[in-house]
Structures are given as C-alpha cells and as structure tokens.
C-alpha cells in the first residue's frame, strides 16, 4: 500500500521565489463520494501535460494512504468538466530543493488567490527537515487547507480569523 507522509505550512514571504525556480501549473477537481464509514478523497489532476486519478484515505497525523494512476489527458479534462460539481483548484507549484527533500510551494489562483502553502513529503512522521525562514505556521491536518476543502469553499470566502 502506498503511504503519503506530508507536512504542510503557510508561507511568510516570497524570498523563496527566485529566478530559475522550477514550476508547473496544476488544475484539479474532486469527485464527490457517498458518505461511508471511511473517508476517501477522489481527485482528478492535470499537471502540465500529464493527468492523474488519485485516491487518498483519511489522514492520521501526517500520513494517509494514497494511490495514483496516470490517465489520458483528454479523459482527465472530460472528468474535470463532468464529474467535479463542487469546484476546482488551480495553482502553480514551485519546486525548491532542500536536500535530501524538496519543498513544494503552491501559489493558488482564482478564488484561492493570495493563499500560498509549502509542503514537504517525508520518509517517516519523525523525520527531521530544515525549516527555511520563509516557512510560516504549520497547517498539517487542518481540514480547511486540504485542496478538496479549497475546491468547495475557497480561501476568498474565509473570514479574517480563519486566515490568521
């Protein structure tokens, strides 16, 4: 079984955004699942010129099961159009190497414009990692920061207290 171990943070400033930083545009939507005893997230994502169908299990601390499958781009575009009825998320993802890991910084677009988060995938929940000066408050496990939540209730609809 595939397990994703990820920590997520807000970003304090744009000092990470330097010339030559590699980036990729993402567009993704979520397929609503019926209520079930176990929470599952079903995502369709277009990353540049590739597309993926991803299933994620319920998080426990910083980990959750994740299964990802490449699908034809045309199929993903049709699935986004037809199956994602409660909104989509668009963002530019920047890749900041910080050996042995890579920070993934998401600059959200559209109704989520203004929100910038940083994620790091780790080999274990107890793995140590550098904390760059631009790294802000940790929001790992805070449900309103999940992309699936941002699709249905964008950051532009949050109160100032929720954004703090």
RASULZI-V707819 format. One record per backbone hydrogen bond with DSSP energy under -1.0 kcal/mol. CO is the residue of the C=O (numbers start at 0). NH is the residue of the N-H. E is the energy in kcal/mol with one decimal. If there is no record, write none. Layout:
co & nh & e
CO & NH & E
CO & NH & E
//
This chain:
co & nh & e
1 & 65 & -2.1
3 & 63 & -1.6
4 & 121 & -2.7
6 & 119 & -2.0
7 & 138 & -2.8
8 & 117 & -2.7
9 & 135 & -3.0
13 & 16 & -1.8
15 & 17 & -1.6
17 & 20 & -1.6
21 & 94 & -2.5
23 & 92 & -3.0
24 & 47 & -2.3
25 & 90 & -2.0
26 & 45 & -3.2
27 & 88 & -3.0
28 & 43 & -2.6
40 & 55 & -2.5
41 & 30 & -2.7
42 & 53 & -2.7
43 & 28 & -2.3
44 & 51 & -2.6
45 & 26 & -1.9
46 & 49 & -1.9
49 & 46 & -2.6
50 & 70 & -2.0
51 & 44 & -2.6
52 & 68 & -2.7
53 & 42 & -3.1
54 & 66 & -2.5
55 & 40 & -2.8
59 & 62 & -2.1
61 & 5 & -2.5
62 & 59 & -3.0
63 & 3 & -3.3
64 & 56 & -2.4
66 & 54 & -2.7
68 & 52 & -2.9
71 & 75 & -2.2
72 & 76 & -2.5
73 & 77 & -1.9
74 & 78 & -2.7
75 & 79 & -2.8
76 & 80 & -1.8
77 & 81 & -2.8
78 & 82 & -2.9
82 & 84 & -1.1
88 & 27 & -2.5
89 & 108 & -2.8
90 & 25 & -3.1
91 & 106 & -2.8
92 & 23 & -1.9
93 & 104 & -2.7
95 & 102 & -3.1
97 & 100 & -2.0
100 & 97 & -2.8
102 & 95 & -3.0
103 & 118 & -2.5
104 & 93 & -3.0
105 & 116 & -1.9
106 & 91 & -2.4
108 & 111 & -1.8
109 & 112 & -1.9
110 & 155 & -1.9
111 & 114 & -1.9
114 & 107 & -2.3
115 & 10 & -1.3
116 & 105 & -2.8
117 & 8 & -2.7
118 & 103 & -2.7
119 & 6 & -2.1
123 & 126 & -1.2
131 & 134 & -1.9
133 & 11 & -3.4
136 & 9 & -2.8
138 & 141 & -2.2
141 & 144 & -2.2
142 & 145 & -1.8
145 & 149 & -2.3
146 & 150 & -1.6
147 & 151 & -1.0
148 & 152 & -2.9
153 & 156 & -2.1
154 & 157 & -1.7
158 & 162 & -1.6
159 & 163 & -1.0
//
